[in-house]
Amino acid sequence: MMFTRFLKCILLFGAITLVSCGIKESTELKLAHGLPTDHPVHHAMAFMAERAGEISEGKLTIEVYPAGQLGSEQQCVELVQIGSLAITKVSAAALESFADAYKVFGLPYIFKSKEHTFAVLDGDIGNDILVSTADKWIRGLCYYDAGSRSFYTKSKPVNHPDDLSGMKIRVMQSITAVEMMRVLGGSATPISWGELYTALQSGVVDGAENNPPSLYTSRHYEVCKFYSLNEHTTIPDVLIISQKIWDKLTPQEQQWVKQAADESAVLQRKLWADSEEFSMAEVQKAGVVINYPDKQPFIDKVQPLIESYSNHPVIYSYIRRIREVK
């Protein structure tokens, strides 16, 4: 009996650890991501871990492994899927291959404003999409703000879709992103994030598109001196948990995890807004010219892409639902 208790006290089983020493039983979950510890998303996940311990009175703890300690974003997703890692953060664009519903977030100008975005994400639509990957052993917990993506370029600003003609623009490895660039008139060039600085320097691409904190922390502003805030897409990050591990948790533990995640999302959105303001000020100090193009020509240009999904019942149903949200 004593030997069995001793084993329970030291047993580490993959991403979920159950420790039982006679009186107190606790569950430990492992969370890993690839971001540095000064990133607002890391701070939010660290807060989630702290809150999980507080609201469960130590019965459920989350151990955070930042900065790629357990692998890249893609590797962490794979570990979550097989149940070897409990929780990670991933861009919604990376989940397109797991569920068609996630493709709607990559559609340009699908959201009317920041308020509209959060109303969609925090409502029934957002929740339906979070659980749409359950059959792939991935379950969404909450959405983190990842801002809006805009074009930053080396030689000239992008004030109109026509300015993209002949330009090679780095995009994410996303079908939706590639199609968006096609209809806008640019040449989509998927390149890994880690290789992008060199690609910009050497002229492999003429520019890229991303949010202000990414432009700043990547130091791409050292190469690209024009930032055109057309804000074509607003793709959230998603905090995901292994469905296999979720199913092993008790209903009470699931509630603790969900509450901690939801509270972390509130904090993350505030931290993100602060980070955007700081990043914009810093890149301007570094000589980046900020442009505010008229968005309507971009919106008009991508409408055929939006309507092309009328033949896709799942995605188009989400488009309709999002448009109805006030």
DRENDO-1510 file (C-alpha; in Angstrom, 1 decimal, always signed):
<recs>
REC; n; res; u; v; w
REC; 1; MET; +0.0; +0.0; +0.0 .
REC; 2; MET; +2.8; +2.4; +1.0 .
REC; 3; PHE; +4.6; +1.5; -2.2 .
REC; 4; THR; +1.6; +2.3; -4.3 .
REC; 5; ARG; +1.2; +5.7; -2.7 .
REC; 6; PHE; +4.8; +6.4; -3.3 .
REC; 7; LEU; +4.4; +5.6; -7.0 .
REC; 8; LYS; +1.5; +7.9; -7.3 .
REC; 9; CYS; +3.5; +10.7; -5.7 .
REC; 10; ILE; +6.2; +10.5; -8.3 .
REC; 11; LEU; +4.4; +9.3; -11.4 .
REC; 12; LEU; +4.6; +11.6; -14.4 .
REC; 13; PHE; +2.3; +10.5; -17.2 .
REC; 14; GLY; +2.7; +12.6; -20.3 .
REC; 15; ALA; +0.9; +15.9; -20.3 .
REC; 16; ILE; -1.4; +15.1; -17.4 .
REC; 17; THR; +0.0; +14.2; -14.0 .
REC; 18; LEU; -2.1; +12.8; -11.1 .
REC; 19; VAL; -0.4; +13.1; -7.7 .
REC; 20; SER; -2.1; +11.3; -4.8 .
REC; 21; CYS; -0.5; +11.0; -1.4 .
REC; 22; GLY; -3.4; +9.7; +0.7 .
REC; 23; ILE; -5.0; +13.0; +1.8 .
REC; 24; LYS; -4.7; +15.4; -1.2 .
REC; 25; GLU; -5.0; +14.7; -4.8 .
REC; 26; SER; -4.0; +17.1; -7.6 .
REC; 27; THR; -3.9; +17.2; -11.3 .
REC; 28; GLU; -1.1; +18.9; -13.2 .
REC; 29; LEU; -1.4; +20.0; -16.8 .
REC; 30; LYS; +1.5; +20.9; -19.1 .
REC; 31; LEU; +1.2; +24.0; -21.3 .
REC; 32; ALA; +3.9; +24.8; -23.9 .
REC; 33; HIS; +4.3; +27.5; -26.5 .
REC; 34; GLY; +6.9; +29.1; -28.7 .
REC; 35; LEU; +6.7; +32.7; -27.6 .
REC; 36; PRO; +9.3; +34.6; -25.5 .
REC; 37; THR; +8.5; +35.3; -21.8 .
REC; 38; ASP; +8.1; +39.0; -22.4 .
REC; 39; HIS; +5.2; +38.5; -24.9 .
REC; 40; PRO; +1.7; +39.5; -23.8 .
REC; 41; VAL; +0.4; +36.1; -24.7 .
REC; 42; HIS; +2.9; +34.4; -22.4 .
REC; 43; HIS; +1.9; +36.7; -19.6 .
REC; 44; ALA; -1.8; +35.8; -20.2 .
REC; 45; MET; -1.0; +32.0; -20.1 .
REC; 46; ALA; +1.1; +32.5; -16.9 .
REC; 47; PHE; -1.9; +34.3; -15.4 .
REC; 48; MET; -4.1; +31.4; -16.4 .
REC; 49; ALA; -1.8; +28.9; -14.6 .
REC; 50; GLU; -1.8; +31.1; -11.5 .
REC; 51; ARG; -5.6; +31.4; -11.6 .
REC; 52; ALA; -6.1; +27.7; -12.1 .
REC; 53; GLY; -4.2; +27.0; -8.9 .
REC; 54; GLU; -6.1; +29.7; -7.0 .
REC; 55; ILE; -9.6; +28.8; -8.0 .
REC; 56; SER; -9.0; +25.0; -7.5 .
REC; 57; GLU; -7.1; +25.6; -4.2 .
REC; 58; GLY; -4.2; +23.7; -5.6 .
REC; 59; LYS; -6.1; +20.7; -6.8 .
REC; 60; LEU; -5.4; +21.6; -10.4 .
REC; 61; THR; -2.1; +23.2; -11.5 .
REC; 62; ILE; -0.7; +24.2; -14.9 .
REC; 63; GLU; +3.0; +24.1; -15.6 .
REC; 64; VAL; +4.1; +26.5; -18.4 .
REC; 65; TYR; +7.0; +25.8; -20.8 .
REC; 66; PRO; +7.7; +28.9; -22.9 .
REC; 67; ALA; +10.0; +29.8; -25.7 .
REC; 68; GLY; +9.8; +26.6; -27.7 .
REC; 69; GLN; +11.1; +24.4; -24.9 .
REC; 70; LEU; +8.9; +21.5; -26.0 .
REC; 71; GLY; +8.9; +22.3; -29.7 .
REC; 72; SER; +7.6; +24.7; -32.4 .
REC; 73; GLU; +4.0; +25.7; -32.7 .
REC; 74; GLN; +3.3; +23.0; -35.2 .
REC; 75; GLN; +5.0; +20.4; -33.0 .
REC; 76; CYS; +3.0; +21.5; -29.9 .
REC; 77; VAL; -0.2; +21.1; -31.9 .
REC; 78; GLU; +0.8; +17.6; -32.8 .
REC; 79; LEU; +1.7; +16.8; -29.2 .
REC; 80; VAL; -1.7; +18.2; -28.1 .
REC; 81; GLN; -3.5; +16.1; -30.7 .
REC; 82; ILE; -2.0; +12.8; -29.5 .
REC; 83; GLY; -2.4; +13.7; -25.8 .
REC; 84; SER; +1.3; +14.1; -25.0 .
REC; 85; LEU; +0.8; +17.8; -24.2 .
REC; 86; ALA; -2.2; +19.3; -22.5 .
REC; 87; ILE; -2.4; +22.9; -23.8 .
REC; 88; THR; -0.8; +25.2; -26.3 .
REC; 89; LYS; -1.5; +28.4; -28.3 .
REC; 90; VAL; -2.0; +28.4; -32.0 .
REC; 91; SER; -3.1; +30.8; -34.7 .
REC; 92; ALA; -6.6; +30.1; -35.9 .
REC; 93; ALA; -5.1; +30.0; -39.4 .
REC; 94; ALA; -3.2; +26.9; -38.4 .
REC; 95; LEU; -6.4; +25.1; -37.5 .
REC; 96; GLU; -7.9; +25.5; -41.0 .
REC; 97; SER; -6.7; +22.0; -41.9 .
REC; 98; PHE; -8.5; +20.5; -38.9 .
REC; 99; ALA; -11.9; +22.1; -39.4 .
REC; 100; ASP; -13.4; +24.1; -42.3 .
REC; 101; ALA; -15.1; +26.4; -39.8 .
REC; 102; TYR; -11.7; +28.0; -38.9 .
REC; 103; LYS; -11.3; +29.2; -42.5 .
REC; 104; VAL; -13.9; +32.0; -41.8 .
REC; 105; PHE; -11.4; +33.8; -39.6 .
REC; 106; GLY; -9.0; +34.1; -42.4 .
REC; 107; LEU; -11.5; +35.8; -44.8 .
REC; 108; PRO; -10.6; +39.5; -45.3 .
REC; 109; TYR; -12.8; +42.1; -43.8 .
REC; 110; ILE; -15.2; +39.5; -42.3 .
REC; 111; PHE; -15.2; +41.6; -39.1 .
REC; 112; LYS; -16.5; +45.2; -39.0 .
REC; 113; SER; -14.6; +46.4; -35.9 .
REC; 114; LYS; -12.8; +45.3; -32.8 .
REC; 115; GLU; -16.1; +45.3; -30.9 .
REC; 116; HIS; -17.7; +43.2; -33.6 .
REC; 117; THR; -14.8; +40.7; -33.5 .
REC; 118; PHE; -15.1; +40.1; -29.8 .
REC; 119; ALA; -18.9; +39.9; -30.0 .
REC; 120; VAL; -18.5; +37.0; -32.5 .
REC; 121; LEU; -15.6; +35.3; -30.7 .
REC; 122; ASP; -17.3; +35.5; -27.3 .
REC; 123; GLY; -20.7; +34.4; -28.5 .
REC; 124; ASP; -22.3; +31.2; -29.9 .
REC; 125; ILE; -20.4; +31.4; -33.1 .
REC; 126; GLY; -17.0; +31.5; -31.4 .
REC; 127; ASN; -17.9; +28.6; -29.1 .
REC; 128; ASP; -19.2; +26.5; -32.0 .
REC; 129; ILE; -15.9; +26.9; -33.8 .
REC; 130; LEU; -13.9; +26.1; -30.6 .
REC; 131; VAL; -15.5; +22.7; -30.4 .
REC; 132; SER; -15.4; +22.0; -34.1 .
REC; 133; THR; -12.1; +20.2; -33.9 .
REC; 134; ALA; -13.1; +17.8; -31.2 .
REC; 135; ASP; -13.2; +14.9; -33.6 .
REC; 136; LYS; -9.5; +15.7; -34.4 .
REC; 137; TRP; -8.7; +15.5; -30.7 .
REC; 138; ILE; -8.3; +19.2; -30.3 .
REC; 139; ARG; -10.6; +21.4; -28.3 .
REC; 140; GLY; -10.5; +25.2; -28.2 .
REC; 141; LEU; -10.7; +26.9; -24.8 .
REC; 142; CYS; -10.7; +30.6; -25.6 .
REC; 143; TYR; -9.6; +33.2; -28.1 .
REC; 144; TYR; -6.7; +35.6; -27.7 .
REC; 145; ASP; -6.4; +38.9; -29.6 .
REC; 146; ALA; -3.8; +38.8; -32.3 .
REC; 147; GLY; -4.7; +42.2; -33.8 .
REC; 148; SER; -5.3; +43.0; -37.4 .
REC; 149; ARG; -2.9; +42.2; -40.2 .
REC; 150; SER; -1.7; +45.0; -42.6 .
REC; 151; PHE; +1.0; +45.3; -45.3 .
REC; 152; TYR; +4.5; +46.3; -44.6 .
REC; 153; THR; +6.8; +46.8; -47.5 .
REC; 154; LYS; +10.3; +47.8; -48.6 .
REC; 155; SER; +10.1; +50.2; -51.6 .
REC; 156; LYS; +6.6; +51.8; -51.5 .
REC; 157; PRO; +3.4; +51.9; -49.4 .
REC; 158; VAL; +0.3; +49.9; -50.3 .
REC; 159; ASN; -2.4; +52.6; -50.4 .
REC; 160; HIS; -4.6; +50.8; -53.0 .
REC; 161; PRO; -4.9; +47.2; -54.1 .
REC; 162; ASP; -3.3; +48.2; -57.4 .
REC; 163; ASP; -0.1; +48.9; -55.5 .
REC; 164; LEU; +0.3; +45.2; -54.9 .
REC; 165; SER; +0.6; +44.4; -58.6 .
REC; 166; GLY; +4.0; +42.8; -59.3 .
REC; 167; MET; +4.8; +42.6; -55.6 .
REC; 168; LYS; +5.8; +39.4; -53.8 .
REC; 169; ILE; +4.2; +39.4; -50.4 .
REC; 170; ARG; +4.9; +36.8; -47.7 .
REC; 171; VAL; +1.8; +35.2; -46.3 .
REC; 172; MET; +1.1; +32.4; -43.8 .
REC; 173; GLN; +0.8; +28.8; -45.1 .
REC; 174; SER; -2.9; +29.2; -45.4 .
REC; 175; ILE; -5.1; +28.5; -48.4 .
REC; 176; THR; -7.3; +31.5; -47.4 .
REC; 177; ALA; -4.3; +33.9; -47.2 .
REC; 178; VAL; -3.0; +32.8; -50.6 .
REC; 179; GLU; -6.4; +33.3; -52.2 .
REC; 180; MET; -6.7; +36.7; -50.6 .
REC; 181; MET; -3.4; +37.8; -52.1 .
REC; 182; ARG; -4.5; +36.5; -55.5 .
REC; 183; VAL; -7.7; +38.5; -55.6 .
REC; 184; LEU; -5.9; +41.6; -54.3 .
REC; 185; GLY; -3.4; +41.4; -57.2 .
REC; 186; GLY; -0.2; +40.5; -55.4 .
REC; 187; SER; +1.9; +37.4; -55.6 .
REC; 188; ALA; +1.5; +35.3; -52.4 .
REC; 189; THR; +4.7; +33.8; -51.2 .
REC; 190; PRO; +4.4; +31.4; -48.2 .
REC; 191; ILE; +7.6; +31.5; -46.1 .
REC; 192; SER; +8.2; +30.4; -42.6 .
REC; 193; TRP; +8.3; +33.1; -40.0 .
REC; 194; GLY; +11.8; +32.4; -38.9 .
REC; 195; GLU; +13.2; +32.8; -42.5 .
REC; 196; LEU; +11.3; +36.0; -43.3 .
REC; 197; TYR; +13.8; +38.6; -42.1 .
REC; 198; THR; +16.5; +37.1; -44.5 .
REC; 199; ALA; +13.9; +36.8; -47.3 .
REC; 200; LEU; +13.1; +40.5; -46.9 .
REC; 201; GLN; +16.7; +41.5; -46.8 .
REC; 202; SER; +17.7; +39.5; -49.9 .
REC; 203; GLY; +14.7; +40.5; -51.9 .
REC; 204; VAL; +13.0; +37.1; -52.1 .
REC; 205; VAL; +9.9; +39.0; -51.1 .
REC; 206; ASP; +9.0; +42.7; -51.3 .
REC; 207; GLY; +7.0; +42.8; -48.1 .
REC; 208; ALA; +4.8; +40.9; -45.7 .
REC; 209; GLU; +1.6; +41.4; -43.7 .
REC; 210; ASN; +1.1; +41.2; -39.9 .
REC; 211; ASN; +0.1; +43.1; -36.8 .
REC; 212; PRO; +2.2; +45.9; -35.1 .
REC; 213; PRO; +3.7; +43.8; -32.3 .
REC; 214; SER; +4.9; +41.2; -34.8 .
REC; 215; LEU; +6.4; +43.9; -37.0 .
REC; 216; TYR; +8.3; +45.3; -34.0 .
REC; 217; THR; +9.4; +42.1; -32.2 .
REC; 218; SER; +10.6; +40.5; -35.5 .
REC; 219; ARG; +12.7; +43.7; -36.3 .
REC; 220; HIS; +11.3; +43.5; -39.8 .
REC; 221; TYR; +10.9; +47.3; -39.5 .
REC; 222; GLU; +14.7; +47.5; -40.0 .
REC; 223; VAL; +14.1; +46.4; -43.6 .
REC; 224; CYS; +10.5; +47.5; -44.3 .
REC; 225; LYS; +10.0; +51.2; -43.9 .
REC; 226; PHE; +6.3; +51.5; -45.1 .
REC; 227; TYR; +3.4; +50.2; -42.9 .
REC; 228; SER; +0.0; +50.5; -44.5 .
REC; 229; LEU; -2.8; +50.0; -42.0 .
REC; 230; ASN; -5.5; +48.5; -44.3 .
REC; 231; GLU; -6.2; +45.8; -41.6 .
REC; 232; HIS; -7.4; +43.2; -44.1 .
REC; 233; THR; -7.7; +40.3; -41.7 .
REC; 234; THR; -8.3; +39.8; -38.0 .
REC; 235; ILE; -7.2; +36.3; -37.2 .
REC; 236; PRO; -7.3; +35.4; -33.5 .
REC; 237; ASP; -5.0; +33.1; -31.6 .
REC; 238; VAL; -6.7; +30.1; -30.0 .
REC; 239; LEU; -5.8; +28.4; -26.7 .
REC; 240; ILE; -6.3; +24.7; -27.3 .
REC; 241; ILE; -6.4; +21.7; -25.1 .
REC; 242; SER; -6.0; +18.0; -26.0 .
REC; 243; GLN; -9.5; +16.5; -26.3 .
REC; 244; LYS; -8.1; +13.2; -24.9 .
REC; 245; ILE; -6.9; +15.0; -21.8 .
REC; 246; TRP; -10.1; +17.1; -21.5 .
REC; 247; ASP; -12.1; +13.9; -21.4 .
REC; 248; LYS; -10.0; +12.6; -18.5 .
REC; 249; LEU; -10.7; +15.6; -16.4 .
REC; 250; THR; -13.6; +15.7; -14.0 .
REC; 251; PRO; -16.4; +18.1; -14.7 .
REC; 252; GLN; -15.1; +20.3; -11.8 .
REC; 253; GLU; -11.6; +20.3; -13.3 .
REC; 254; GLN; -13.0; +21.2; -16.7 .
REC; 255; GLN; -14.8; +24.1; -15.1 .
REC; 256; TRP; -11.6; +25.3; -13.4 .
REC; 257; VAL; -9.6; +25.1; -16.7 .
REC; 258; LYS; -12.3; +26.9; -18.7 .
REC; 259; GLN; -12.7; +29.7; -16.0 .
REC; 260; ALA; -9.0; +30.3; -15.9 .
REC; 261; ALA; -8.7; +30.4; -19.7 .
REC; 262; ASP; -11.6; +32.8; -20.0 .
REC; 263; GLU; -10.1; +35.1; -17.4 .
REC; 264; SER; -6.7; +35.0; -19.1 .
REC; 265; ALA; -8.4; +36.1; -22.3 .
REC; 266; VAL; -9.7; +39.3; -20.7 .
REC; 267; LEU; -6.2; +40.1; -19.4 .
REC; 268; GLN; -4.5; +39.2; -22.7 .
REC; 269; ARG; -6.7; +41.6; -24.7 .
REC; 270; LYS; -5.7; +44.5; -22.5 .
REC; 271; LEU; -2.0; +43.5; -22.6 .
REC; 272; TRP; -2.3; +43.2; -26.4 .
REC; 273; ALA; -3.8; +46.7; -26.8 .
REC; 274; ASP; -0.9; +48.1; -24.7 .
REC; 275; SER; +1.6; +46.1; -26.8 .
REC; 276; GLU; +0.1; +47.5; -30.1 .
REC; 277; GLU; +0.4; +51.1; -28.9 .
REC; 278; PHE; +4.0; +50.6; -27.8 .
REC; 279; SER; +5.0; +48.8; -31.0 .
REC; 280; MET; +3.5; +51.5; -33.2 .
REC; 281; ALA; +5.4; +54.2; -31.3 .
REC; 282; GLU; +8.7; +52.2; -31.5 .
REC; 283; VAL; +8.6; +51.5; -35.3 .
REC; 284; GLN; +7.8; +55.1; -36.0 .
REC; 285; LYS; +10.8; +56.1; -34.0 .
REC; 286; ALA; +12.8; +53.8; -36.2 .
REC; 287; GLY; +11.7; +55.6; -39.3 .
REC; 288; VAL; +8.8; +53.6; -40.5 .
REC; 289; VAL; +6.2; +55.6; -42.3 .
REC; 290; ILE; +2.6; +54.8; -41.3 .
REC; 291; ASN; -0.1; +55.0; -43.9 .
REC; 292; TYR; -3.8; +54.9; -43.4 .
REC; 293; PRO; -5.3; +53.8; -46.8 .
REC; 294; ASP; -9.0; +53.9; -47.7 .
REC; 295; LYS; -10.2; +50.4; -46.9 .
REC; 296; GLN; -13.1; +50.4; -49.3 .
REC; 297; PRO; -11.2; +49.6; -52.4 .
REC; 298; PHE; -9.7; +46.6; -50.6 .
REC; 299; ILE; -13.1; +45.5; -49.3 .
REC; 300; ASP; -14.6; +45.8; -52.8 .
REC; 301; LYS; -11.7; +43.8; -54.3 .
REC; 302; VAL; -12.1; +40.8; -52.0 .
REC; 303; GLN; -15.9; +40.4; -52.3 .
REC; 304; PRO; -15.6; +37.8; -55.0 .
REC; 305; LEU; -13.5; +35.7; -52.7 .
REC; 306; ILE; -16.1; +36.0; -49.9 .
REC; 307; GLU; -19.0; +35.1; -52.3 .
REC; 308; SER; -17.0; +32.1; -53.7 .
REC; 309; TYR; -17.8; +30.3; -50.4 .
REC; 310; SER; -21.5; +30.4; -51.2 .
REC; 311; ASN; -20.9; +26.9; -52.6 .
REC; 312; HIS; -19.4; +25.8; -49.3 .
REC; 313; PRO; -22.4; +25.3; -46.9 .
REC; 314; VAL; -20.3; +25.1; -43.6 .
REC; 315; ILE; -18.2; +28.2; -44.2 .
REC; 316; TYR; -21.0; +30.3; -45.8 .
REC; 317; SER; -23.3; +29.6; -42.9 .
REC; 318; TYR; -20.7; +31.1; -40.6 .
REC; 319; ILE; -20.3; +34.1; -42.9 .
REC; 320; ARG; -24.0; +34.7; -42.7 .
REC; 321; ARG; -24.1; +34.3; -39.0 .
REC; 322; ILE; -21.1; +36.7; -38.5 .
REC; 323; ARG; -22.7; +39.3; -40.7 .
REC; 324; GLU; -25.9; +39.2; -38.5 .
REC; 325; VAL; -24.0; +39.9; -35.3 .
REC; 326; LYS; -24.4; +43.5; -34.2 .
</recs>
